[in-house]
Amino acid sequence: MTSAENIYENEIRQIVSDTFQMMLGTEVCVMPEALLPEPDGITASVAFRGDWQGTLAFECGRLEAALFAQRLLQCDDQSKEDISDAVGELANIIAGNLKPVLPANLTLDSPCVVQGDPSQGGDGSCKVVSSTAFTTDAGIFCVRIFEHDDTKRGER
C-alpha cells in the first residue's frame, strides 16, 4: 500500500496511541508493515454511514484480545463475551475519535465482533484505504479503514 492510499494513517496513529495510553495504560509503536489478520483472530468493526460509507476494523489475535480485555476491565478472569465487548469497545472508541476527520454527516453503527477476518468472502464492494499495524507489550494488532465503493471520499 502506498502512502497516498494510507490517507488516515497519521490520525489513526495518534488516536490509537492516545486510546491505548488512556484506556489500557500502555504505549503503542507502529510496525513498519501492515499485518494480515489472523484466520482465527478477533475482528471488531464499526461502520460509518452517511455521505461517506466505510468501516473501521480492529484486528488482533485471541491472546492479544484477552490481554486487552484484562487491562480494560481490570480483572484477570474474563468470559468470551467480556473479551468480545472489550475489543468492540476499543474499536468504537477509535472510530468515534476518527469520525471528526472523516467526511461530514456520518453516524456510527454499534461494533460488530467476529472471529477471523470479516473481509474474507466479501463481495469486493470495498477497498482498504488505510492499514496500520501496532505493537504493544500485550502483542500486536492492526487497524484498517475500508471505503465502500459506492461512495466518494470527501474533502479533508
C-alpha positions in Angstrom: 0.0 0.0 0.0 1.4 3.4 -0.9 1.4 6.3 1.5 -1.1 8.1 -0.7 -3.6 5.2 -0.1 -3.0 5.3 3.6 -4.8 8.6 3.9 -5.8 8.5 7.6 -2.5 7.0 8.9 -1.4 10.0 10.9 -4.8 10.4 12.6 -5.1 6.7 13.3 -1.6 6.6 14.9 -2.4 9.4 17.2 -5.9 8.2 18.1 -4.7 4.6 18.8 -1.7 5.9 20.8 -4.0 8.1 23.0 -6.6 5.4 23.4 -4.2 2.7 24.5 -2.4 5.1 26.8 -5.6 6.3 28.5 -7.7 3.1 28.5 -5.1 0.4 28.9 -2.1 2.2 30.4 0.3 1.1 27.7 2.3 2.6 24.9 1.9 1.5 21.2 4.5 1.5 18.5 3.7 1.5 14.8 5.1 -1.5 13.0 6.8 -1.0 9.6 4.4 -3.1 7.7 0.7 -3.8 7.9 -0.3 -7.2 9.0 -2.8 -9.6 7.6 -5.5 -10.6 10.1 -5.1 -14.0 11.8 -7.5 -16.6 10.5 -8.6 -17.4 14.0 -8.2 -13.9 15.4 -10.8 -11.4 16.5 -12.1 -8.5 14.5 -14.2 -5.7 15.8 -15.7 -3.5 13.1 -17.6 -0.2 13.3 -19.4 1.0 10.2 -19.6 4.7 9.2 -22.9 5.7 7.5 -23.8 8.9 5.7 -22.3 11.0 3.0 -19.3 8.6 3.1 -19.6 4.8 3.7 -16.8 2.9 5.3 -15.8 0.6 8.1 -13.1 0.6 10.7 -11.7 -2.9 11.6 -9.7 -3.5 14.7 -8.0 -6.9 14.3 -5.9 -8.9 16.8 -5.2 -12.4 17.9 -7.2 -14.2 20.6 -4.3 -13.9 23.1 -4.0 -10.1 22.5 -7.8 -9.7 22.8 -7.7 -11.4 26.2 -4.8 -9.2 27.4 -6.5 -6.1 26.1 -9.7 -7.1 27.9 -7.8 -7.9 31.1 -6.4 -4.4 31.2 -9.5 -2.6 30.1 -11.8 -4.4 32.6 -9.1 -4.6 35.2 -9.8 -8.2 36.1 -8.0 -11.5 35.4 -10.9 -13.7 34.5 -13.0 -12.7 31.5 -15.6 -14.6 29.6 -15.7 -14.8 25.8 -18.4 -12.1 26.0 -16.2 -9.9 28.1 -13.3 -10.2 25.6 -15.7 -9.5 22.7 -17.1 -6.5 24.5 -13.7 -5.1 25.3 -12.4 -5.4 21.7 -15.6 -3.9 20.4 -15.3 -1.0 22.9 -11.7 -0.3 21.7 -12.9 -0.3 18.1 -15.8 2.0 19.0 -13.5 4.5 20.8 -11.1 4.6 17.9 -13.9 5.0 15.4 -15.6 7.7 17.4 -12.4 9.7 17.7 -11.7 9.2 13.9 -15.1 10.4 12.9 -14.3 14.2 13.1 -11.5 13.8 10.4 -13.7 11.8 8.0 -16.2 13.5 5.6 -19.1 15.3 7.3 -22.6 13.9 8.1 -21.6 10.5 9.4 -23.1 8.2 12.0 -21.5 5.2 13.6 -23.1 1.7 13.9 -22.6 -0.3 17.0 -19.5 -2.5 17.0 -19.7 -6.0 15.5 -17.2 -8.5 16.7 -16.4 -11.7 14.8 -13.8 -14.5 14.8 -11.4 -14.2 11.9 -11.1 -11.8 9.0 -14.6 -10.4 8.0 -13.2 -9.2 4.7 -12.9 -12.8 3.5 -15.7 -13.9 1.3 -16.9 -10.3 0.8 -18.4 -9.1 -2.4 -15.5 -6.9 -3.3 -17.5 -3.7 -2.9 -14.9 -2.0 -0.6 -11.3 -1.2 -0.6 -8.7 -0.7 2.1 -7.8 3.0 2.3 -5.7 2.7 5.5 -3.9 -0.2 7.2 -1.7 0.4 10.2 -0.2 -2.3 12.4 0.8 -1.7 16.0 2.7 -3.5 18.7 2.4 -3.2 22.5 3.7 -5.1 25.5 0.5 -7.1 25.2 1.0 -8.1 21.5 0.3 -6.9 18.0 -2.9 -5.6 16.3 -4.0 -3.8 13.2 -6.4 -1.0 12.4 -7.8 -0.9 8.9 -10.2 1.5 7.2 -12.3 0.2 4.4 -14.1 2.5 2.0 -17.2 1.2 0.2 -17.0 1.7 -3.5 -20.5 3.2 -3.8 -19.3 6.5 -2.1 -16.7 9.1 -2.7 -14.1 10.3 -0.2 -15.0 13.7 1.0 -12.7 16.7 1.2 -10.4 16.6 4.2 
